[in-house]
Amino acid sequence: MSQPSVTLIGNPVSPYVRKILAICAVKGIEVAIDPITPFRGDDTFSRISPLRRIPVWIEGDLTLCDSSIIAQYIEETRPEPSVLPVDPKDRAKARWIEEYADTRLFDVLGWKLFFQLAIKPRVLKEEIDRDLVEKARVVEIPETFDYLETVMPETGFLFGEAAGLADFSLAPAFLNARVVGTEVDAGRWPKLAGWLGRVESDTPLKKLNDVAMAFMTTKVADQPEMMAEHGYVLAERSHDGGRAMRGPMSPV
Ligand SMILES: N[C@@H](CCC(=O)N[C@@H](CS)C(=O)NCC(=O)O)C(=O)O
């Protein structure tokens, strides 16, 4: 099989990587994947991703960091089918939801839960900040879910009958929260729970979440092969540096 013209660096445990892979699935874009964990990136990875973050999109002489920049580039270069609503007001709202997902939601579900409870002990071999986790669970996550409940539709997806950028930005981090014990309580946040159920079962996120789960339970050395077994084309070169190292903006 010939190598796709795009390489995506990053593994599907990252909600930001699943955002991009879901958009690629909707638009039928083939990518070769280098499924590294950012904390294990090599020196070349530091050069092309100065924050040592995933995802990174490489296409010819273009290298892009940041899932929002990548998503926008994909939408501009492969507009069909669009992952944005038609109405300019709705487009702006969709971009706000992406921003909220990438900042506040990931702050609480990603950095304060998953990073503390899974990445620090397992990858970085560092101590968990239990107070931070407790505050996130008791105060910050409920506040975040309260807000999200106000933007959720009764049926369908955030902007209609097809899932798009806003849905694929928000939904992935809930898997990371779930694997460390935090679920959306459907009694307290019924619209959020209903929407999440639909995105996780009726869109490309279903398969991506399965792959993310498989990734988490596979030894590092076997992870690329596992991705290939799930039908992903592997990049010819890996940026895995073989050792754990924090990025310049990883929180404590
Ligand atoms: N704003 C960035 C955030 C990407 C990000 O934080 N990725 C995480 C993985 S989920 C990462 O690479 N973290 C490594 C680090 O910050 O050191 C985006 O949208 O791509």
The ligand as a MOL file (V3000), in Angstrom:
LIG
                    3D

  0  0  0     0  0            999 V3000
M  V30 BEGIN CTAB
M  V30 COUNTS 20 19 0 0 0
M  V30 BEGIN ATOM
M  V30 1 N -3.9080 22.8930 22.4840 0
M  V30 2 C -3.2610 21.6600 22.0920 0
M  V30 3 C -3.1560 20.7350 23.2940 0
M  V30 4 C -2.4840 19.4160 22.9740 0
M  V30 5 C -2.0930 18.6520 24.2370 0
M  V30 6 O -2.0780 19.1810 25.3510 0
M  V30 7 N -1.7630 17.3630 24.0380 0
M  V30 8 C -1.3270 16.5860 25.1540 0
M  V30 9 C -1.7700 15.1410 25.0100 0
M  V30 10 S -3.4940 14.9760 25.2910 0
M  V30 11 C 0.1920 16.5780 25.1620 0
M  V30 12 O 0.8070 16.3790 24.1400 0
M  V30 13 N 0.7720 16.8230 26.3380 0
M  V30 14 C 2.1860 16.7840 26.5530 0
M  V30 15 C 2.6700 17.9610 27.3640 0
M  V30 16 O 1.9280 18.9430 27.5110 0
M  V30 17 O 3.8020 17.8730 27.8450 0
M  V30 18 C -4.0620 21.0300 20.9450 0
M  V30 19 O -5.2390 21.3800 20.7780 0
M  V30 20 O -3.4850 20.2420 20.1940 0
M  V30 END ATOM
M  V30 BEGIN BOND
M  V30 1 1 1 2
M  V30 2 1 2 3
M  V30 3 1 2 18
M  V30 4 1 3 4
M  V30 5 1 4 5
M  V30 6 2 5 6
M  V30 7 1 5 7
M  V30 8 1 7 8
M  V30 9 1 8 9
M  V30 10 1 8 11
M  V30 11 1 9 10
M  V30 12 2 11 12
M  V30 13 1 11 13
M  V30 14 1 13 14
M  V30 15 1 14 15
M  V30 16 2 15 16
M  V30 17 1 15 17
M  V30 18 2 18 19
M  V30 19 1 18 20
M  V30 END BOND
M  V30 END CTAB
M  END
